Amino acid sequence: MSTNKDYKWVGTSPIRPDGADKVTGKAAFGADKNLPGMLHGKILRSPYGHAKIKSIDTSAAESAPGVLAVMTSKDLPDLASEMGEAGESAVDFRDLSQNILAAGKVLYHGHAVAAVAATSPKLAKQALKLIKVEYEELPVVLEIEDAMADDAPILHENQFTPGGSQDKPSNIAGKMKLPRGDIEKGFAEADVIVEREFTTPTVHQGYIEPHAVTASMSASGHADVWCCTQGAFVVRAMTAKVLNMDVGKVKVTPSEIGGGFGAKTTVYLEPIAVKLSEMSGRPVKMVMDREEVLRATGPTSASVIKIKLGATNDGKLVAAEGTLKYGAGAYKGSPMGPGCMCVFASYEIPNFVVRGFDVVLNKPKVAAYRAPGAPMAAFAMESVMNEMAGKLDLDPIDFRLENAVKEGSVAAYGPKFPAIGFVETLKAAKEHPHYSAPLGKNQGRGVGTGFWFNIGMQSSATLNVNESGSVTLITGSADIGGSRASMALFAAEELGIDYDLITPLVSNTEEAGYCDVTGGSRTTFATGMAVVKASKNLVANMKKRAAKTWGVEVDEVLWQDGQAVPPFSSGKNPMSMAEIAASAAKTGGPLTASASLTAQGAGAGFGVHICDVEVDPETGKTDVIRYTAIQDAGKAIHPAYVEGQYQGGAAQGIGWALNEEYVYNDKGVLQNFGFLDYRMPVANDLPMIDTVIVEVPNPAHPYGVRGVGETPIVPPLAAVAEAVNNAAGVRITDLPISPPRLLAEIDAK
Amino acid sequence: MLQVDLSFDLQEFSSGLESLEVEATNIRELLAQLDIRFPGLGAKIEKDMAVTINGVIYQETLIEPIEDGSEIYFIPKIGGG
């Protein structure tokens, strides 16, 4: 780990401001909000994977004891298909609405069909049983290539493949092509060619806290919404759109959040809770259980990815071909686009073509998950890179160094890279003691690398100086990884005061300036930029106040260590922030400063992971015995939380590689809908994950920050698979590498 | 003069033209010029794409200045998790 000694606060790791409340149980999460007279909402969900809804009779439920409101999609406005910006990426609001409550068809098992609000959860559940839905069952399609077949069951009769037949509907909702050079010529120049196909299953983000909301609609038509989300403003936008309300009539207050990882950037319950509140005239609380979370919220895509790679004997990549198919779930919008842009992004390859397909299936609509689309692409490409290194008898890191992108390289997705740290990260991995440590029997080591763009988007920050000189710092960026601490560190550094004098808050949509979602690894980068800008504005204001007090020109006043310093000739003493704040009434009124911006110039992140495993040849069980995550952070503002991001991403990627998968029966019914059967790694499954923070500053950020939250989940899939290959002598191309699958491969060897 | 390269998926607007030179001093002018030459292209980029200027990605901006001689490329808008 490195720290810059020029900073007093940036680069240190103080205790998080929300830490004590979280460890003592006082922090309020989504389900902790209660209001007088509150009702409890429950959802009726489809028992079929694919079916027409012929009729819904809610009359018996409406007259059931304790029931005050029952709704179906008929109670929502019939929205036209319209793509709109709502958070991190575009969304079709009609799809969003019909995913919230099915209209005409159910498209996956667990799809919401109707909702009830009653005086207790038990009465609401009982009323659900009284709703009569007549279905016409339809065949389901669960596998990507089955859904792409000409005779596949069609999910949407009005969906046609772009550039394809406009007469015959299709499950292929989108296509993409990225070509460069001449791949025939490139492969002709290759001495060695490796070609393989890989599959990854549908996996869930696995956040601990289920979705929860409490909503109250006033008589004047103003909705108050409390929920756990990565973006209060996106909840506001989506809820208003689905209910055809003005955004100014919806106030969203974010709770503390028990994990999101991208998945809490959309809405499921919020519009329903608001509508039920409007219908009943009472506040309505809705909380999903784990089964609902797994059956009906967005996991990330399954994928089928084929890579063909050509290299010369001296280790130069000369050609590549990639075909990437991503399952979107019930509605269009898989991370096919970023997957295609990422798959060859780490390497200089003169000739390539990438083709991508976005395919709908009878599964829940996918949601974002850390670096959406990139882990699957990297699993395929990095596995082929490892195999190619073996065939060329090259060290896998040396082979990557030979081909790594650097400043000035033309990225596979088009533009030239500005300053990036892939080479530095690879070198740090090669020099790490882990890379050369001896291995024992049945043990193997693998390397994988990962790339993610990171993003900027819109952020705001406000600083209010209290009479004592302490500061309240307000943003609208949900804190999912310790960002309040990072925001306070930026402000402390800029203002020159102690971290403990700053109280960072995440406020609601009526009190905070607009902030896009906390996602895309953007908050420390973009909201941090807004905090820095607001702090500079505040310092400028305080210098003016001091100048007025002393009767000197503002240009003569310096700001040092949290004090305004007068010119020596004035004979005055410096004024602290507390003194300036105490006299604020006499110098122009309260001291406050804000900044809003659209942050540009997000710096790309690169990571390299080293994984050691031990395979039990008798059972096929794989244990990760040592793991090191190395990544370029640009600048680590709070190094302990940067390390936490590296470790968390690695843990999720290891789970994806070894155990996690949605298991469906042939009717499209999820079989493993709890954490006992959906097997995520827990603490005793993993070793301590070591980290190395590389710092190649991003020139577009005042402190050099890149995002760090997403890149760490990209390398593990290939790193684990290669370690298993080296331990057991079998190359697994279909995830997860579960004991039965690995044992079968070992036995077949 | 700016060097503008069009990705494969945008070349349907330009009848297959891969690159062109455009005179513009900011992103708004750039997109307007592209729309004049290839109707619909500027609007498509503004709605669905991010603009890269000498490799730096700009999302959701029309006012970003562009220096003469810059290299321009368009990529799909990027989200995240």
Boltz contact constraints between the chains, C-beta under 6 A:
constraints:
  - contact:
      token1: [A, 88]
      token2: [B, 79]
      max_distance: 6.0
  - contact:
      token1: [A, 88]
      token2: [B, 80]
      max_distance: 6.0
  - contact:
      token1: [A, 89]
      token2: [B, 79]
      max_distance: 6.0
  - contact:
      token1: [A, 177]
      token2: [B, 8]
      max_distance: 6.0
  - contact:
      token1: [A, 179]
      token2: [B, 8]
      max_distance: 6.0
  - contact:
      token1: [A, 261]
      token2: [B, 81]
      max_distance: 6.0
  - contact:
      token1: [A, 262]
      token2: [B, 81]
      max_distance: 6.0
  - contact:
      token1: [A, 337]
      token2: [B, 76]
      max_distance: 6.0
  - contact:
      token1: [A, 368]
      token2: [B, 81]
      max_distance: 6.0
  - contact:
      token1: [A, 369]
      token2: [B, 81]
      max_distance: 6.0
  - contact:
      token1: [A, 370]
      token2: [B, 81]
      max_distance: 6.0
  - contact:
      token1: [A, 372]
      token2: [B, 81]
      max_distance: 6.0
  - contact:
      token1: [A, 413]
      token2: [B, 75]
      max_distance: 6.0
  - contact:
      token1: [A, 414]
      token2: [B, 73]
      max_distance: 6.0
  - contact:
      token1: [A, 414]
      token2: [B, 75]
      max_distance: 6.0
  - contact:
      token1: [A, 415]
      token2: [B, 52]
      max_distance: 6.0
  - contact:
      token1: [A, 415]
      token2: [B, 55]
      max_distance: 6.0
  - contact:
      token1: [A, 415]
      token2: [B, 73]
      max_distance: 6.0
  - contact:
      token1: [A, 416]
      token2: [B, 55]
      max_distance: 6.0
  - contact:
      token1: [A, 417]
      token2: [B, 55]
      max_distance: 6.0
  - contact:
      token1: [A, 418]
      token2: [B, 55]
      max_distance: 6.0
  - contact:
      token1: [A, 418]
      token2: [B, 56]
      max_distance: 6.0
  - contact:
      token1: [A, 453]
      token2: [B, 78]
      max_distance: 6.0
  - contact:
      token1: [A, 455]
      token2: [B, 78]
      max_distance: 6.0
  - contact:
      token1: [A, 455]
      token2: [B, 80]
      max_distance: 6.0
  - contact:
      token1: [A, 519]
      token2: [B, 80]
      max_distance: 6.0
  - contact:
      token1: [A, 519]
      token2: [B, 81]
      max_distance: 6.0
  - contact:
      token1: [A, 520]
      token2: [B, 79]
      max_distance: 6.0
  - contact:
      token1: [A, 520]
      token2: [B, 80]
      max_distance: 6.0
  - contact:
      token1: [A, 521]
      token2: [B, 80]
      max_distance: 6.0
  - contact:
      token1: [A, 598]
      token2: [B, 60]
      max_distance: 6.0
  - contact:
      token1: [A, 598]
      token2: [B, 61]
      max_distance: 6.0
  - contact:
      token1: [A, 600]
      token2: [B, 58]
      max_distance: 6.0
  - contact:
      token1: [A, 601]
      token2: [B, 56]
      max_distance: 6.0
  - contact:
      token1: [A, 710]
      token2: [B, 80]
      max_distance: 6.0
